[in-house]
Amino acid sequence: MLNDISLFVQIVRSGSLSKASKKLSIPANTLSRRLISLEKQLGTSLILRSTQSLRCTADGERLFEQCSTCIDSLNFSIDSLQSAISGVVGKVRVQVPSGFFDCPANDFFYKLLAIHQKLEVEIVVSDEEPDLVKDGIDLLLYFGELKRGTYIVRKLCGSTQGLFASAEYLSRNGVPEHPDDLSMHTCMHSTLKNYLSIHRVDGSDPHVIEMRTRFSSKSIPALTNAAEQGVGIALINTVCASVKGSSLVRVLPDYVSIGEPLIAAYSNHHALSNCARVVMDYLVVRIAELVKY
């Protein structure tokens, strides 16, 4: 059953049986037969499907949410064991966005290199969408949606941002008690837009706030430092802010802003190399651990 659950997870991520068939090099009718067998064993329907598209049932969504991370962790453990036996030898070229290393807990590549002594990783830092084949990028990490539609894409995690300020700034300017109060404050975020969209953590009570913006940066350390210096209230990734453990105070803690998700992508012209697959699997597990931080 475990192998069938692993196939189920890959089918859901691929978005259709035909795409999963190409990715896994398994005939679509075989995948369909394995899926039917799994549904019979569990006694419930998991996916409403056709050749070109699919949609999870409520039970299917529940199984995917509960099992996908476990499957990833198991696959990484198996890969690590096999790598320890056969060795991972080779080079992987990875492009990451400029803000990727801003989070203090971002030790992905260093721990990975410690595990695989013969693995080589070349990091390209850029916010521009590359041509993976032309630019020789094995694996792309990117915030947001890609304009090219010929890549295999996987969402790694969402991005939730919160409002933070120094105690000195709040003492001097007052503590906002409602989102509308932000219009009376200097706010800082990744762009110079003079408005901010926030809502409660459960997605309700949305607000679009007009505000004064005097400082902007895509760098989380730059926004954090400006907030610590009392420049204003900064919109910062909540995971990075909590990991950093700075002296900043969370403002309107019941409200968040949803940023662009972090995705991984690679060319569909050829399968990931063994080394690139090891990097991909490790990132999936480590990012899932960090998001739970």
Backbone as CSV, one residue per row, in Angstrom:
resi,resn,N_x,N_y,N_z,CA_x,CA_y,CA_z,C_x,C_y,C_z
1,MET,0.826,-1.207,0.000,0.000,0.000,0.000,0.862,1.260,0.000
2,LEU,2.028,1.208,0.665,2.885,2.387,0.755,3.319,2.861,-0.624
3,ASN,3.675,1.911,-1.512,4.076,2.291,-2.873,2.923,2.944,-3.619
4,ASP,1.706,2.442,-3.409,0.538,3.027,-4.079,0.246,4.423,-3.547
5,ILE,0.435,4.645,-2.243,0.239,5.979,-1.673,1.274,6.943,-2.245
6,SER,2.509,6.464,-2.412,3.550,7.301,-3.020,3.170,7.683,-4.445
7,LEU,2.625,6.730,-5.215,2.171,7.037,-6.566,1.013,8.022,-6.543
8,PHE,0.103,7.860,-5.582,-1.027,8.781,-5.437,-0.531,10.211,-5.217
9,VAL,0.471,10.382,-4.343,1.033,11.713,-4.075,1.619,12.311,-5.349
10,GLN,2.360,11.498,-6.130,2.957,11.991,-7.365,1.902,12.339,-8.403
11,ILE,0.823,11.581,-8.445,-0.263,11.862,-9.397,-0.912,13.199,-9.074
12,VAL,-1.198,13.429,-7.794,-1.821,14.697,-7.385,-0.914,15.862,-7.724
13,ARG,0.383,15.732,-7.443,1.322,16.823,-7.722,1.465,17.095,-9.215
14,SER,1.345,16.062,-10.030,1.490,16.237,-11.472,0.280,16.921,-12.087
15,GLY,-0.908,16.724,-11.498,-2.103,17.394,-11.981,-2.927,16.586,-12.960
16,SER,-2.355,15.516,-13.487,-3.117,14.647,-14.378,-2.402,13.308,-14.495
17,LEU,-3.156,12.288,-14.912,-2.547,10.970,-15.089,-1.523,10.975,-16.213
18,SER,-1.804,11.721,-17.277,-0.873,11.755,-18.411,0.455,12.392,-18.020
19,LYS,0.409,13.496,-17.257,1.647,14.139,-16.817,2.406,13.254,-15.833
20,ALA,1.672,12.610,-14.933,2.307,11.704,-13.981,2.940,10.530,-14.721
21,SER,2.282,10.065,-15.764,2.806,8.953,-16.550,4.155,9.311,-17.169
22,LYS,4.249,10.510,-17.738,5.503,10.955,-18.345,6.582,11.145,-17.293
23,LYS,6.205,11.736,-16.162,7.186,12.028,-15.110,7.729,10.753,-14.485
24,LEU,6.852,9.766,-14.275,7.244,8.544,-13.576,7.655,7.420,-14.531
25,SER,7.451,7.656,-15.842,7.732,6.626,-16.854,6.935,5.349,-16.573
26,ILE,5.676,5.539,-16.201,4.752,4.439,-15.945,3.516,4.680,-16.804
27,PRO,3.043,3.678,-17.528,1.857,3.866,-18.374,0.663,4.401,-17.582
28,ALA,-0.117,5.286,-18.199,-1.257,5.901,-17.523,-2.271,4.862,-17.062
29,ASN,-2.458,3.818,-17.861,-3.434,2.792,-17.465,-2.952,2.001,-16.248
30,THR,-1.621,1.879,-16.106,-1.066,1.224,-14.917,-1.288,2.091,-13.682
31,LEU,-1.053,3.396,-13.830,-1.298,4.313,-12.720,-2.761,4.280,-12.310
32,SER,-3.643,4.280,-13.296,-5.079,4.241,-13.008,-5.445,2.962,-12.267
33,ARG,-4.867,1.839,-12.707,-5.159,0.563,-12.056,-4.648,0.555,-10.612
34,ARG,-3.448,1.107,-10.384,-2.889,1.161,-9.022,-3.727,2.082,-8.132
35,LEU,-4.227,3.169,-8.720,-5.051,4.108,-7.973,-6.372,3.464,-7.568
36,ILE,-6.977,2.739,-8.493,-8.225,2.030,-8.186,-7.991,1.002,-7.080
37,SER,-6.867,0.293,-7.150,-6.534,-0.697,-6.120,-6.399,-0.042,-4.752
38,LEU,-5.749,1.124,-4.704,-5.588,1.847,-3.435,-6.941,2.281,-2.893
39,GLU,-7.814,2.784,-3.762,-9.136,3.222,-3.335,-9.940,2.045,-2.777
40,LYS,-9.802,0.860,-3.388,-10.500,-0.315,-2.887,-9.979,-0.723,-1.514
41,GLN,-8.661,-0.645,-1.331,-8.073,-1.005,-0.043,-8.517,-0.046,1.058
42,LEU,-8.648,1.246,0.719,-9.044,2.251,1.707,-10.561,2.357,1.845
43,GLY,-11.275,1.833,0.867,-12.727,1.876,0.927,-13.321,3.238,0.668
44,THR,-12.630,4.049,-0.142,-13.145,5.389,-0.439,-12.561,5.892,-1.749
45,SER,-13.261,6.814,-2.407,-12.775,7.437,-3.632,-11.791,8.549,-3.270
46,LEU,-10.663,8.601,-3.959,-9.624,9.591,-3.666,-9.545,10.701,-4.711
47,ILE,-9.781,10.345,-5.971,-9.606,11.305,-7.056,-10.741,11.177,-8.065
48,LEU,-11.282,12.329,-8.481,-12.193,12.395,-9.616,-11.330,12.707,-10.825
49,ARG,-11.239,11.823,-11.798,-10.195,11.935,-12.790,-10.659,11.699,-14.221
50,SER,-9.817,12.248,-15.107,-9.875,11.950,-16.534,-8.427,11.853,-16.987
51,THR,-8.207,11.620,-18.262,-6.831,11.492,-18.748,-6.056,12.800,-18.584
52,GLN,-6.729,13.937,-18.807,-6.041,15.221,-18.845,-6.136,16.034,-17.557
53,SER,-7.012,15.678,-16.629,-7.144,16.467,-15.408,-7.654,15.588,-14.277
54,LEU,-7.533,16.103,-13.078,-8.023,15.381,-11.912,-8.345,16.363,-10.796
55,ARG,-9.150,15.886,-9.855,-9.499,16.690,-8.688,-9.676,15.746,-7.506
56,CYS,-9.036,16.090,-6.383,-9.128,15.240,-5.200,-10.508,15.340,-4.559
57,THR,-10.978,14.220,-4.043,-12.166,14.237,-3.190,-11.736,14.741,-1.814
58,ALA,-12.672,14.916,-0.908,-12.329,15.360,0.450,-11.385,14.358,1.119
59,ASP,-11.658,13.054,0.934,-10.770,12.032,1.501,-9.408,12.054,0.826
60,GLY,-9.407,12.323,-0.477,-8.143,12.409,-1.203,-7.292,13.564,-0.721
61,GLU,-7.910,14.722,-0.505,-7.183,15.881,0.010,-6.616,15.585,1.389
62,ARG,-7.400,14.912,2.228,-6.952,14.575,3.572,-5.746,13.633,3.524
63,LEU,-5.813,12.621,2.666,-4.710,11.671,2.546,-3.460,12.356,2.017
64,PHE,-3.636,13.240,1.023,-2.481,13.946,0.446,-1.811,14.828,1.493
65,GLU,-2.608,15.609,2.232,-2.050,16.519,3.234,-1.311,15.765,4.333
66,GLN,-1.842,14.599,4.724,-1.250,13.854,5.825,-0.060,13.008,5.403
67,CYS,0.002,12.632,4.126,1.028,11.675,3.700,2.149,12.266,2.855
68,SER,1.917,13.407,2.188,2.906,13.902,1.226,4.255,14.187,1.882
69,THR,4.243,14.877,3.041,5.502,15.186,3.721,6.188,13.917,4.211
70,CYS,5.409,12.963,4.708,5.978,11.689,5.187,6.628,10.931,4.036
71,ILE,5.959,10.934,2.874,6.520,10.264,1.702,7.826,10.924,1.293
72,ASP,7.859,12.275,1.309,9.080,12.997,0.966,10.213,12.639,1.924
73,SER,9.902,12.598,3.221,10.921,12.271,4.215,11.436,10.850,4.017
74,LEU,10.525,9.930,3.722,10.916,8.540,3.496,11.796,8.424,2.251
75,ASN,11.400,9.102,1.170,12.193,9.060,-0.054,13.584,9.632,0.164
76,PHE,13.652,10.734,0.950,14.966,11.318,1.223,15.821,10.367,2.045
77,SER,15.210,9.687,3.024,15.954,8.736,3.840,16.494,7.592,2.982
78,ILE,15.663,7.120,2.051,16.099,6.057,1.148,17.224,6.540,0.243
79,ASP,17.053,7.776,-0.300,18.095,8.345,-1.157,19.402,8.496,-0.398
80,SER,19.311,8.943,0.876,20.514,9.130,1.686,21.219,7.807,1.917
81,LEU,20.432,6.758,2.172,21.012,5.436,2.395,21.680,4.931,1.121
82,GLN,20.992,5.071,-0.007,21.568,4.624,-1.267,22.802,5.439,-1.635
83,SER,22.750,6.739,-1.303,23.899,7.597,-1.592,25.101,7.208,-0.749
84,ALA,24.817,6.818,0.484,25.904,6.404,1.369,26.572,5.148,0.843
85,ILE,25.771,4.318,0.135,26.314,3.077,-0.401,27.014,3.318,-1.738
86,SER,26.309,3.992,-2.655,26.851,4.177,-4.000,27.567,5.515,-4.171
87,GLY,27.213,6.473,-3.326,27.836,7.790,-3.406,27.132,8.704,-4.389
88,VAL,26.954,9.964,-4.021,26.410,10.983,-4.921,27.589,11.801,-5.418
89,VAL,27.893,11.656,-6.679,29.056,12.317,-7.262,28.599,13.162,-8.439
90,GLY,28.894,14.448,-8.399,28.527,15.298,-9.515,28.212,16.714,-9.084
91,LYS,27.853,17.526,-10.074,27.614,18.955,-9.851,26.177,19.312,-10.196
92,VAL,25.591,20.183,-9.395,24.232,20.670,-9.628,24.273,22.192,-9.666
93,ARG,23.670,22.763,-10.695,23.608,24.228,-10.819,22.206,24.673,-10.416
94,VAL,22.119,25.443,-9.341,20.836,25.847,-8.768,20.726,27.364,-8.778
95,GLN,19.606,27.887,-9.305,19.348,29.329,-9.225,18.364,29.596,-8.110
96,VAL,18.684,30.570,-7.255,17.817,30.935,-6.142,17.528,32.431,-6.202
97,PRO,16.400,32.885,-5.641,16.095,34.325,-5.622,17.008,35.062,-4.648
98,SER,17.091,36.356,-4.808,18.023,37.156,-4.011,17.732,37.081,-2.517
99,GLY,16.469,36.862,-2.132,16.134,36.817,-0.716,16.243,35.442,-0.092
100,PHE,16.750,34.457,-0.846,16.723,33.080,-0.364,17.574,32.871,0.882
101,PHE,18.701,33.547,0.954,19.602,33.353,2.087,19.361,34.351,3.214
102,ASP,18.270,35.114,3.120,17.997,36.117,4.154,17.561,35.497,5.468
103,CYS,16.926,34.327,5.418,16.439,33.691,6.636,17.615,33.088,7.393
104,PRO,17.784,33.419,8.683,18.930,32.927,9.454,19.005,31.412,9.561
105,ALA,17.869,30.715,9.397,17.875,29.258,9.516,18.170,28.579,8.187
106,ASN,18.482,29.376,7.164,18.691,28.815,5.842,20.077,28.180,5.749
107,ASP,20.162,26.914,6.171,21.428,26.190,6.120,21.317,24.969,5.213
108,PHE,20.375,25.021,4.272,20.073,23.859,3.444,21.315,23.275,2.772
109,PHE,21.995,24.102,1.979,23.073,23.599,1.155,24.275,23.155,1.974
110,TYR,24.518,23.823,3.098,25.700,23.483,3.895,25.536,22.120,4.556
111,LYS,24.355,21.840,5.089,24.108,20.525,5.671,24.088,19.446,4.591
112,LEU,23.568,19.791,3.431,23.524,18.837,2.331,24.932,18.455,1.899
113,LEU,25.827,19.433,1.810,27.211,19.156,1.422,27.931,18.321,2.473
114,ALA,27.533,18.506,3.731,28.141,17.719,4.800,27.729,16.254,4.695
115,ILE,26.503,16.006,4.217,26.011,14.637,4.068,26.642,13.963,2.857
116,HIS,26.709,14.706,1.749,27.214,14.135,0.489,28.555,14.803,0.158
117,GLN,29.621,14.162,0.545,30.953,14.751,0.451,31.425,14.971,-0.986
118,LYS,30.850,14.232,-1.942,31.300,14.350,-3.330,30.309,15.130,-4.196
119,LEU,29.348,15.737,-3.562,28.380,16.558,-4.281,28.908,17.982,-4.428
120,GLU,28.750,18.568,-5.606,29.136,19.954,-5.862,27.892,20.764,-6.205
121,VAL,27.737,21.922,-5.578,26.576,22.777,-5.825,27.056,24.168,-6.242
122,GLU,26.615,24.608,-7.402,26.884,25.973,-7.853,25.602,26.784,-7.711
123,ILE,25.664,27.882,-6.961,24.489,28.714,-6.708,24.530,29.963,-7.585
124,VAL,23.460,30.167,-8.325,23.273,31.387,-9.109,22.185,32.201,-8.416
125,VAL,22.478,33.445,-8.030,21.511,34.284,-7.327,20.931,35.297,-8.305
126,SER,19.624,35.196,-8.543,18.968,36.115,-9.473,17.460,36.064,-9.262
127,ASP,16.804,37.207,-9.460,15.342,37.267,-9.396,14.719,37.177,-10.785
128,GLU,15.556,37.079,-11.820,15.053,36.978,-13.183,14.735,35.531,-13.526
129,GLU,13.662,35.331,-14.278,13.314,33.979,-14.713,14.256,33.555,-15.837
130,PRO,14.983,32.459,-15.664,15.943,32.047,-16.690,15.318,31.122,-17.732
131,ASP,16.058,30.874,-18.776,15.762,29.772,-19.683,16.591,28.608,-19.152
132,LEU,15.937,27.641,-18.528,16.670,26.598,-17.821,17.632,25.842,-18.723
133,VAL,17.222,25.546,-19.947,18.083,24.798,-20.853,19.223,25.680,-21.353
134,LYS,18.880,26.858,-21.853,19.894,27.765,-22.410,20.889,28.207,-21.355
135,ASP,20.414,28.491,-20.139,21.285,28.997,-19.078,21.926,27.885,-18.246
136,GLY,21.601,26.646,-18.567,22.242,25.538,-17.879,21.866,25.417,-16.413
137,ILE,20.599,25.705,-16.082,20.130,25.615,-14.701,19.473,24.256,-14.483
138,ASP,20.009,23.474,-13.564,19.434,22.159,-13.278,18.160,22.265,-12.450
139,LEU,18.162,23.191,-11.502,17.036,23.330,-10.578,16.834,24.808,-10.260
140,LEU,15.604,25.283,-10.384,15.283,26.696,-10.150,14.381,26.830,-8.933
141,LEU,14.752,27.716,-8.011,13.892,28.100,-6.905,13.463,29.534,-7.173
142,TYR,12.139,29.792,-7.055,11.605,31.069,-7.550,10.383,31.463,-6.733
143,PHE,10.257,32.753,-6.442,9.071,33.267,-5.759,8.055,33.716,-6.802
144,GLY,6.859,33.120,-6.778,5.807,33.528,-7.696,5.593,32.531,-8.812
145,GLU,4.869,32.968,-9.856,4.551,32.113,-10.989,5.534,32.363,-12.127
146,LEU,5.886,31.283,-12.825,6.781,31.389,-13.969,5.984,31.726,-15.224
147,LYS,6.576,32.534,-16.092,5.904,32.914,-17.331,6.004,31.803,-18.368
148,ARG,7.054,31.007,-18.281,7.215,29.906,-19.229,6.356,28.734,-18.769
149,GLY,5.746,28.030,-19.710,4.855,26.938,-19.338,5.396,25.562,-19.658
150,THR,6.703,25.466,-19.908,7.283,24.193,-20.343,8.112,23.528,-19.251
151,TYR,7.949,23.965,-18.019,8.735,23.402,-16.932,7.868,22.550,-16.013
152,ILE,8.504,21.640,-15.306,7.834,20.898,-14.254,7.987,21.719,-12.982
153,VAL,6.857,22.092,-12.392,6.854,23.038,-11.271,6.249,22.382,-10.040
154,ARG,6.849,22.663,-8.899,6.321,22.164,-7.637,6.375,23.276,-6.585
155,LYS,5.257,23.503,-5.913,5.217,24.490,-4.842,5.884,23.910,-3.599
156,LEU,6.847,24.654,-3.054,7.561,24.207,-1.857,6.899,24.714,-0.582
157,CYS,6.471,25.965,-0.590,5.797,26.512,0.588,5.160,27.850,0.245
158,GLY,4.201,28.255,1.053,3.611,29.575,0.909,4.482,30.604,1.615
159,SER,4.088,31.838,1.534,4.838,32.913,2.164,3.871,33.810,2.935
160,THR,3.995,33.788,4.253,3.139,34.607,5.107,3.963,35.709,5.744
161,GLN,3.487,36.947,5.642,4.213,38.099,6.175,3.415,38.750,7.304
162,GLY,4.139,39.199,8.313,3.521,39.881,9.438,4.115,41.267,9.623
163,LEU,3.504,42.046,10.489,3.944,43.427,10.749,4.782,43.471,12.020
164,PHE,5.951,44.116,11.937,6.882,44.173,13.063,7.442,45.591,13.212
165,ALA,7.675,45.980,14.460,8.238,47.308,14.739,9.047,47.241,16.024
166,SER,9.894,48.240,16.236,10.671,48.295,17.472,9.805,48.853,18.601
167,ALA,10.150,48.495,19.828,9.422,49.017,20.985,9.550,50.528,21.050
168,GLU,10.708,51.046,20.659,10.934,52.496,20.684,10.008,53.206,19.717
169,TYR,9.847,52.644,18.486,8.961,53.262,17.504,7.527,53.262,18.008
170,LEU,7.070,52.155,18.584,5.693,52.048,19.059,5.450,52.968,20.248
171,SER,6.462,53.136,21.096,6.336,54.051,22.227,6.197,55.489,21.736
172,ARG,6.902,55.798,20.662,6.906,57.153,20.131,5.676,57.454,19.278
173,ASN,5.161,56.430,18.561,4.076,56.669,17.598,2.760,55.996,17.945
174,GLY,2.763,55.187,19.012,1.548,54.482,19.385,1.454,53.112,18.726
175,VAL,0.678,52.238,19.340,0.518,50.870,18.843,-0.780,50.770,18.045
176,PRO,-0.728,50.379,16.781,-1.963,50.213,15.991,-2.856,49.138,16.613
177,GLU,-4.120,49.454,16.783,-5.061,48.491,17.344,-6.014,47.939,16.287
178,HIS,-6.027,48.571,15.120,-6.886,48.149,14.018,-6.130,48.406,12.713
179,PRO,-6.346,47.599,11.670,-5.643,47.820,10.407,-5.733,49.238,9.872
180,ASP,-6.870,49.894,10.060,-7.008,51.268,9.572,-6.012,52.215,10.232
181,ASP,-5.536,51.870,11.434,-4.565,52.714,12.137,-3.231,52.786,11.405
182,LEU,-2.956,51.815,10.525,-1.674,51.783,9.812,-1.511,52.984,8.887
183,SER,-2.614,53.597,8.469,-2.535,54.759,7.585,-1.852,55.944,8.263
184,MET,-1.760,55.907,9.575,-1.123,56.983,10.336,0.352,56.685,10.619
185,HIS,0.842,55.552,10.115,2.218,55.140,10.396,3.052,55.055,9.126
186,THR,4.361,55.063,9.302,5.285,54.787,8.209,5.480,53.277,8.122
187,CYS,5.192,52.712,6.963,5.310,51.265,6.781,6.376,50.944,5.742
188,MET,6.965,49.783,5.868,8.047,49.371,4.975,7.794,47.948,4.495
189,HIS,7.960,47.723,3.192,7.842,46.375,2.663,8.663,46.257,1.393
190,SER,8.383,45.269,0.557,9.280,44.954,-0.558,9.176,45.912,-1.742
191,THR,8.134,46.733,-1.809,7.996,47.689,-2.906,7.628,49.052,-2.332
192,LEU,7.627,50.048,-3.211,7.258,51.401,-2.793,5.771,51.688,-3.013
193,LYS,4.962,50.657,-3.147,3.523,50.859,-3.278,2.998,51.542,-2.018
194,ASN,2.029,52.428,-2.199,1.505,53.180,-1.060,0.264,52.528,-0.465
195,TYR,0.152,51.214,-0.637,-0.975,50.498,-0.021,-0.509,49.107,0.420
196,LEU,-1.289,48.520,1.299,-0.948,47.214,1.854,-2.233,46.402,2.011
197,SER,-2.208,45.139,1.579,-3.360,44.249,1.714,-3.087,43.240,2.825
198,ILE,-3.947,43.228,3.842,-3.792,42.279,4.940,-5.166,41.702,5.294
199,HIS,-5.154,40.576,5.982,-6.399,39.977,6.462,-6.094,39.120,7.675
200,ARG,-7.122,38.685,8.360,-6.917,37.825,9.520,-6.281,36.508,9.089
201,VAL,-5.636,35.832,10.032,-4.925,34.598,9.711,-5.851,33.532,9.136
202,ASP,-7.147,33.605,9.440,-8.086,32.625,8.893,-8.608,33.033,7.516
203,GLY,-8.105,34.154,6.982,-8.490,34.613,5.657,-9.642,35.593,5.634
204,SER,-10.250,35.867,6.781,-11.399,36.766,6.834,-10.961,38.209,7.082
205,ASP,-11.927,39.110,7.037,-11.724,40.527,7.362,-10.583,41.163,6.558
206,PRO,-10.661,41.146,5.215,-9.585,41.739,4.405,-9.583,43.267,4.475
207,HIS,-8.400,43.836,4.407,-8.245,45.298,4.421,-7.194,45.698,3.396
208,VAL,-7.471,46.766,2.656,-6.476,47.402,1.802,-6.207,48.769,2.407
209,ILE,-5.000,48.956,2.923,-4.668,50.152,3.701,-3.763,51.083,2.901
210,GLU,-4.165,52.353,2.771,-3.261,53.357,2.218,-2.309,53.806,3.313
211,MET,-1.021,53.979,2.956,-0.034,54.266,3.992,1.135,55.045,3.406
212,ARG,1.970,55.532,4.300,3.200,56.209,3.910,4.322,55.187,3.822
213,THR,4.982,55.136,2.663,6.106,54.223,2.474,7.350,55.027,2.125
214,ARG,8.328,55.030,3.018,9.556,55.800,2.795,10.762,54.906,2.507
215,PHE,10.617,53.611,2.761,11.755,52.697,2.585,11.222,51.357,2.101
216,SER,11.879,50.771,1.092,11.473,49.454,0.602,12.707,48.646,0.248
217,SER,12.577,47.329,0.328,13.679,46.439,-0.027,13.159,45.011,-0.126
218,LYS,13.720,44.232,-1.044,13.412,42.816,-1.113,14.246,42.025,-0.116
219,SER,15.158,42.721,0.552,16.029,42.076,1.536,15.364,42.070,2.907
220,ILE,15.144,40.879,3.465,14.565,40.783,4.810,15.479,41.403,5.858
221,PRO,16.808,41.169,5.817,17.688,41.836,6.793,17.617,43.358,6.723
222,ALA,17.461,43.902,5.508,17.381,45.355,5.371,16.108,45.883,6.024
223,LEU,14.970,45.213,5.805,13.709,45.627,6.417,13.770,45.457,7.933
224,THR,14.358,44.349,8.381,14.473,44.099,9.818,15.328,45.160,10.486
225,ASN,16.460,45.474,9.861,17.354,46.483,10.425,16.692,47.846,10.477
226,ALA,15.955,48.220,9.419,15.269,49.512,9.406,14.221,49.574,10.515
227,ALA,13.503,48.466,10.727,12.504,48.421,11.794,13.174,48.523,13.156
228,GLU,14.296,47.847,13.333,15.017,47.906,14.607,15.544,49.309,14.889
229,GLN,15.800,50.081,13.823,16.276,51.447,13.984,15.131,52.443,14.191
230,GLY,13.897,51.936,14.211,12.761,52.801,14.494,12.242,53.581,13.315
231,VAL,12.575,53.138,12.084,12.131,53.864,10.899,10.622,53.744,10.705
232,GLY,10.058,52.573,11.024,8.630,52.378,10.845,8.235,50.941,11.126
233,ILE,7.046,50.576,10.656,6.531,49.216,10.811,6.841,48.446,9.541
234,ALA,7.499,47.289,9.675,7.955,46.527,8.516,7.117,45.272,8.315
235,LEU,6.854,44.968,7.056,6.178,43.735,6.678,7.265,42.705,6.376
236,ILE,7.383,41.684,7.243,8.489,40.726,7.174,7.949,39.304,7.189
237,ASN,8.607,38.413,6.482,8.257,36.997,6.501,8.224,36.493,7.934
238,THR,7.108,35.904,8.339,6.923,35.515,9.741,7.879,34.413,10.175
239,VAL,8.201,33.483,9.277,9.133,32.407,9.639,10.510,32.972,9.928
240,CYS,11.004,33.829,9.023,12.331,34.420,9.224,12.362,35.303,10.465
241,ALA,11.287,36.035,10.697,11.238,36.915,11.871,11.276,36.103,13.159
242,SER,10.567,34.975,13.211,10.533,34.164,14.425,11.852,33.445,14.649
243,VAL,12.480,32.995,13.557,13.757,32.305,13.680,14.846,33.269,14.128
244,LYS,14.823,34.483,13.591,15.850,35.464,13.930,15.808,35.807,15.412
245,GLY,14.607,35.836,15.982,14.499,36.136,17.403,14.965,37.541,17.737
246,SER,14.647,38.504,16.890,15.085,39.879,17.124,14.241,40.521,18.214
247,SER,14.558,41.767,18.513,13.847,42.497,19.555,12.564,43.139,19.036
248,LEU,12.214,42.885,17.786,11.033,43.510,17.211,9.752,42.982,17.847
249,VAL,8.737,43.841,17.867,7.437,43.516,18.445,6.443,43.260,17.314
250,ARG,5.688,42.169,17.410,4.672,41.871,16.396,3.503,42.841,16.554
251,VAL,3.125,43.496,15.482,2.015,44.448,15.461,0.820,43.792,14.789
252,LEU,-0.368,43.985,15.349,-1.582,43.362,14.812,-1.334,41.874,14.511
253,PRO,-0.998,41.099,15.530,-0.599,39.697,15.328,-1.668,38.805,14.710
254,ASP,-2.922,39.237,14.738,-3.997,38.442,14.130,-4.100,38.654,12.629
255,TYR,-3.273,39.565,12.077,-3.353,39.895,10.662,-2.065,39.524,9.933
256,VAL,-2.219,39.074,8.683,-1.078,38.705,7.857,-1.291,39.190,6.428
257,SER,-0.214,39.172,5.676,-0.275,39.431,4.244,0.322,38.208,3.549
258,ILE,-0.304,37.764,2.489,0.166,36.581,1.785,1.094,36.995,0.654
259,GLY,2.340,36.527,0.733,3.317,36.816,-0.301,3.327,35.735,-1.369
260,GLU,4.255,35.839,-2.295,4.341,34.869,-3.379,4.928,33.556,-2.866
261,PRO,4.425,32.419,-3.326,4.939,31.126,-2.863,6.327,30.841,-3.422
262,LEU,7.072,30.010,-2.713,8.372,29.554,-3.204,8.148,28.258,-3.973
263,ILE,8.593,28.225,-5.223,8.412,27.044,-6.055,9.770,26.506,-6.503
264,ALA,9.774,25.240,-6.899,10.945,24.625,-7.520,10.545,24.218,-8.930
265,ALA,11.450,24.376,-9.885,11.137,24.033,-11.267,12.360,23.451,-11.955
266,TYR,12.093,22.568,-12.899,13.171,22.042,-13.737,12.610,21.727,-15.112
267,SER,13.483,21.600,-16.082,13.068,21.411,-17.463,12.386,20.063,-17.652
268,ASN,11.332,20.056,-18.467,10.661,18.797,-18.765,11.279,18.093,-19.971
269,HIS,12.381,18.666,-20.482,13.063,18.055,-21.620,13.878,16.830,-21.201
270,HIS,14.233,16.782,-19.927,14.957,15.619,-19.426,14.716,15.510,-17.924
271,ALA,14.857,14.291,-17.408,14.625,14.060,-15.983,15.758,14.667,-15.167
272,LEU,15.457,14.938,-13.903,16.503,15.427,-13.009,17.606,14.386,-12.893
273,SER,18.843,14.857,-12.845,19.953,13.955,-12.586,19.849,13.434,-11.159
274,ASN,20.597,12.390,-10.843,20.582,11.840,-9.495,20.975,12.898,-8.475
275,CYS,22.001,13.692,-8.802,22.467,14.731,-7.876,21.397,15.811,-7.691
276,ALA,20.766,16.228,-8.799,19.726,17.252,-8.700,18.522,16.735,-7.929
277,ARG,18.204,15.447,-8.091,17.085,14.857,-7.358,17.378,14.847,-5.862
278,VAL,18.626,14.554,-5.498,19.017,14.565,-4.083,18.830,15.968,-3.502
279,VAL,19.255,16.992,-4.258,19.095,18.379,-3.798,17.612,18.721,-3.664
280,MET,16.823,18.349,-4.658,15.387,18.633,-4.657,14.709,17.979,-3.450
281,ASP,14.957,16.693,-3.233,14.312,15.976,-2.136,14.706,16.566,-0.792
282,TYR,15.960,16.959,-0.674,16.425,17.527,0.588,15.756,18.877,0.863
283,LEU,15.636,19.699,-0.166,14.991,21.002,-0.016,13.538,20.853,0.415
284,VAL,12.846,19.890,-0.177,11.437,19.664,0.165,11.291,19.366,1.647
285,VAL,12.144,18.476,2.160,12.066,18.086,3.573,12.465,19.229,4.488
286,ARG,13.560,19.911,4.165,14.070,20.968,5.044,13.123,22.156,5.087
287,ILE,12.547,22.523,3.939,11.634,23.663,3.916,10.361,23.328,4.682
288,ALA,9.888,22.092,4.561,8.714,21.680,5.325,8.992,21.766,6.827
289,GLU,10.201,21.393,7.240,10.569,21.493,8.650,10.621,22.949,9.093
290,LEU,11.167,23.824,8.236,11.312,25.226,8.592,9.963,25.916,8.706
291,VAL,9.047,25.598,7.796,7.728,26.223,7.816,6.985,25.881,9.106
292,LYS,7.263,24.688,9.666,6.633,24.275,10.922,7.302,24.897,12.128
293,TYR,8.398,25.637,11.906,9.193,26.177,13.007,8.346,27.000,13.972
